[in-house]
Amino acid sequence: MVTPTMAADLNKVVVVMVPLPLQGHLNQLLHLSRLIATNNIPVHFVCTTTHGRQAKLRIQGWNPHTISTIHFHDFPIPPSSSPPPPPPNPNSTNNFPSHLQPLCEAATQLRHPVASLLRKLSPTTHRLVVIHDSLMGSVVQDFVSLPNAESYTFHTVSAFAIALYTSKKVREQIQELVEPEDLTNDLLSFEGCFTSEFKKFISLQHEYTKLSSGRIYNTCKVVEQPVLDLLETEARNRNKLLWALGPFNPVDIKRSTVVTKKDGGPVHVDRCLKWLDKQASNTVIFVSFGTTISFSHEQVLEIATGLENSNRKFIWVLRDADIGDHHIEFNDEIKRRLELPEGYEDRVKDRGMVVREWAPQLEILAHPSIGGFMSHCGWNSCMESISMGVPIAAWPLHSDQPNNAVLVSKILKVGFLVKEWSSRREQVVPAVAVEKAVMRLMGSTEGQEMRKRAVVVGRRVRKSVRDGGDARMELESFIAHIAR
């Protein structure tokens, strides 16, 4: 029991973050932890042992060790009698990273350690706020037994994508806001985005959103105001709150002066940035497809040929997908090495760099020499690229990425589709298509116009996070709400 004397020593509010242990999910909630912690609010970041370490190693734009109010809780997942998850399959007929589903399922075993942590923290604060990934709803469900606890569901995808996925009514309203020829049913299709098994996992976890007080998105009015307005109206009708607190990533990027680490040990990220320093403004295309995809050897060769034939400068992150075994420490050396044609790196060394270790994506996108981004359109990558004013050649591969690509290309008009999602998505994209996409973004009047629009949008996003901006006021409103 909390006595009056003890109450004077209580924190007004304590926040517990519960991400799904996949890189694109971890990164967003760790950035949000930083934003909340800078308001002198204790934040507890919960994860599996392996992935908590990964999140801290890969964070960009700030040093988490300087934020003393973030407390990391790394819980081991109990050993399972099931066989270890399969490795990434580069030859799958579906690009969805099925090798990661066992990890997602295993992460739901964190329910009991999380419940124990919540019971421990509850007496130390007036209000205990749980912010959880929408795919970790079952893990935090026990907060309802605590009288001073409330939860908020965080969606790691765009508001546009979640609106299309969860609400037929909002989907129809969105189509009414945009020129009919720009948002055809084929473009908005979810066919091939998920496996049937993962759809079941999503549905199960989304059931627990009924327990939360509202939803949080890593976006802002500059990027998605019409969609946010529609979702907010729908949320209000269900007595729920909606908060757009993005962009979570830092927008004023300072050059790293310290050695950061890749999965298996230290690496100087300056290698990439020093190479970029030698290039002229807006002349380099950044090519990266995230942490969940494993391209076939044939597709790697086509990308390599297309980049080489474009005669444009590029920096290409060439890494295999993250593995799904939560008992193995992250280490690039245990991954499949993606092979390039013999002599390739020597041939392109004067105008191209191939990066096989963990790359500082945020710092690369912020570099003045970067003029475009060929991307899978994961939401982290979209928000980072948009906030840095970099146009996107969109090459979606699975999940929410096709919807994000439509948002980028058809609504914001700061990019274009390398290929239509509904057209031959399982087939290898030929070198000529890669070359054409690079030339369109980096060597055409159309590409220049996209770049101008991206710069304008990026400037507005960065302005919105500063004092008096829409994004800053939204964050201040959320902080005031949870500290009420």
Secondary structure, 3 states (H helix, E strand, C coil): CCCHHHHCCCEEEEEEEECCCCHHHHHHHHHHHHHHHCCCCCEEEEEEHHHHHHHHHHCCCCCHHHCCCEEEEEECCCCCCCCCCCCCCCCCCCCCCHHHHHHHHHHHHHHHHHHHHHHHHHHHEEEEEEEEEHHHHHHCHHHHHCCCEEEEEEECCCHHHHHHHHCHHHHHHHHHHCCHHHCCCCCCCCCCCCCHHHHHHHHHHHHHHHHCCEEEECCCHHHHHHHHHHHHHHHHHCCCEEEECCCCCCCCCCCCCCCEEECCEEECCHHHHHHHHCCCCCCEEEEECCCCCCCCHHHHHHHHHHHHHHCCEEEEECCCCCCCCCCCCCCHHHCCCCCCCCCHHHHHCCCEEEECCCCCHHHHHHCCCEEEEEECCCHHHHHHHHHCCCCEEECCCCCCHHHHHHHHHHHCCCEEECCCCCCCCCCCCCHHHHHHHHHHHHCCHHHHHHHHHHHHHHHHHHHHCCCCCHHHHHHHHHHHHHCC
